[in-house]
């Protein structure tokens, strides 16, 4: 089963979700990937550091734009922003709103903790 985590730029929220899922998942039949409706180009360094603070390394992740192939192969799509949910297949998509910390880096740890709780519910 493939879980696809989606946010706007695949530089923050969806990256953290992929990191949490693959870190805590013990079921080899499940896997997480992430993408954005736009490609930011890189994972924001503060996000990498925020995850390293809790011993999860996402420094090897890349920022990817969502493709039709990704949505086709995903069994579940978790979208962190209602504003982009209409661009995703409705039958597979679950919206779990998490405020975008891009413009308020001070809220990054809070977003991280909220995403962790969402991911743990999925596992």
C-alpha positions in Angstrom: 0.0 0.0 0.0 1.4 3.4 -1.0 0.6 6.6 0.8 1.3 9.8 -1.1 1.6 12.9 1.1 1.0 16.2 -0.8 1.5 19.8 0.0 2.1 22.9 -2.1 5.9 22.8 -2.8 7.0 19.4 -1.3 9.6 21.3 0.8 8.1 21.1 4.3 4.9 19.4 5.4 4.8 16.5 3.0 8.5 15.9 3.5 8.0 15.6 7.2 5.1 13.2 6.7 7.1 10.9 4.4 9.9 10.9 6.9 7.6 10.1 9.9 5.8 7.4 8.0 8.9 5.6 6.7 10.5 5.9 10.1 7.7 4.5 12.2 6.2 2.1 9.7 6.9 -1.6 10.5 4.7 -3.1 7.8 6.8 -3.8 4.7 3.7 -3.7 2.6 3.3 0.0 3.3 5.4 2.8 1.9 5.2 6.6 1.8 6.2 9.0 -0.9 5.6 12.8 -1.1 5.2 15.4 -3.7 3.9 18.9 -4.2 1.6 20.5 -6.8 4.6 22.7 -7.5 8.2 21.7 -7.1 10.0 23.9 -4.6 13.4 22.5 -5.8 14.8 21.4 -2.4 13.8 20.5 1.1 14.1 23.6 3.2 17.1 23.2 5.5 15.1 24.2 8.6 12.8 21.3 8.0 15.7 18.9 7.8 17.1 20.2 11.1 13.7 20.1 12.8 13.4 16.4 11.9 17.0 15.8 13.0 16.1 17.2 16.4 13.9 14.1 16.9 16.4 11.7 15.2 14.7 11.4 11.8 17.0 12.0 8.8 15.3 13.4 5.7 18.4 15.0 4.3 18.4 12.6 1.4 14.9 13.6 0.3 14.3 15.6 -2.9 11.5 18.0 -3.7 9.3 16.5 -6.4 6.3 17.7 -8.3 3.3 15.4 -8.3 2.7 13.3 -11.4 -0.2 11.3 -12.8 1.9 8.2 -12.2 2.2 9.0 -8.5 -1.5 9.5 -8.1 -2.2 6.3 -10.0 0.0 4.2 -7.9 -1.0 5.7 -4.6 -3.6 3.9 -2.6 -4.1 6.8 -0.2 -3.4 10.5 -0.8 -3.0 12.7 2.2 -3.3 16.3 1.4 -2.3 19.0 3.9 -3.9 22.0 2.1 -7.6 22.2 1.2 -6.8 24.7 -1.6 -5.0 22.0 -3.6 -7.3 19.0 -2.8 -9.4 19.6 -5.9 -6.3 18.8 -8.0 -6.2 15.3 -6.6 -8.4 12.2 -7.2 -11.3 12.6 -4.8 -11.8 8.8 -4.2 -8.3 8.4 -2.8 -7.7 11.8 -1.1 -8.0 12.6 2.6 -7.5 16.2 3.6 -5.7 16.7 6.9 -5.1 20.5 7.2 -1.8 21.6 8.7 -1.0 25.3 8.5 1.9 26.0 6.1 4.9 27.0 8.2 6.7 28.4 5.1 6.0 32.0 6.1 6.2 31.4 9.9 9.3 29.3 10.6 8.6 29.7 14.3 5.6 27.3 13.8 7.7 24.6 12.3 8.0 22.4 15.4 4.3 22.7 15.9 3.5 21.7 12.4 6.0 18.8 12.7 4.3 17.6 15.9 0.8 17.9 14.3 2.0 15.9 11.2 3.5 13.2 13.4 0.1 12.7 15.1 -1.6 12.4 11.6 0.9 9.9 10.4 0.7 7.8 13.5 -3.1 7.6 13.1 -2.5 6.2 9.6 -0.2 3.5 10.8 
